[in-house]
Amino acid sequence: MLGAPGIAGLLLLAPRVRGTRNAERGTVVPMTLLTVEHLVKHFPGHGIPGRRKPVRAVDGVSFELERGETVALVGESGSGKTTVGRTLLRLTEPTAGRVRFEDHDVFSLDRKALRALRRRMQMISGIHYN
C-alpha cells in the first residue's frame, strides 16, 4: 500500500515507441528496454574490524521492463528501492549482477558512454501519498 506510513516507491518508466524499427538507422529496436539480472549491492558494515558484516541493501533483484511499461518498486523505508535505482544508473557501483538498457551492458560502459546513456534514463523516487 503506497498510502501506508513508512511506505515509499520508486517509479521506472519506459517510453512507448511505435513499431520496432528505427526509421533513421533502419535497425530493429528491441522491445525489452531494460533487463536486470540478479542485481546485488552490499555496503561495508560498521563496527569492530574483523566482525563487520556487510549491509545487504539489494540481494538478487531481477526484472524486465518492456517499452511502454511502467514499473513501481514499493517497499518500506530502507528496503533498497533507491539503491536499486542508483545502481541501475551506476551512480552506485554494483556488487554483482547485470543490467542491460536496450543493447548496452550498463556495467561495462566507459564514463563517456555512460554519461550519454544516462541522458535517456531516469529514476523518480520518493512518491508518498500521505
C-alpha positions, 0 to 999 in steps of 0.5 A, a space after each residue: 500500500 503506497 498510502 501506508 506510513 513508512 511506505 515509499 516507491 520508486 517509479 521506472 518508466 519506459 517510453 512507448 515507441 511505435 513499431 520496432 524499427 528505427 526509421 533513421 538507422 533502419 535497425 530493429 529496436 528491441 522491445 525489452 528496454 531494460 533487463 536486470 539480472 540478479 542485481 546485488 549491492 552490499 555496503 561495508 558494515 560498521 563496527 569492530 574490524 574483523 566482525 563487520 558484516 556487510 549491509 545487504 541493501 539489494 540481494 538478487 533483484 531481477 526484472 524486465 521492463 518492456 517499452 511502454 511499461 511502467 514499473 513501481 518498486 514499493 517497499 518500506 523505508 530502507 528496503 533498497 528501492 533507491 539503491 536499486 535505482 542508483 545502481 541501475 544508473 551506476 551512480 552506485 557501483 554494483 556488487 554483482 549482477 547485470 543490467 542491460 538498457 536496450 543493447 548496452 551492458 550498463 556495467 561495462 560502459 566507459 564514463 563517456 558512454 555512460 554519461 550519454 546513456 544516462 541522458 535517456 534514463 531516469 529514476 523518480 523516487 520518493 512518491 508518498 501519498 500521505 
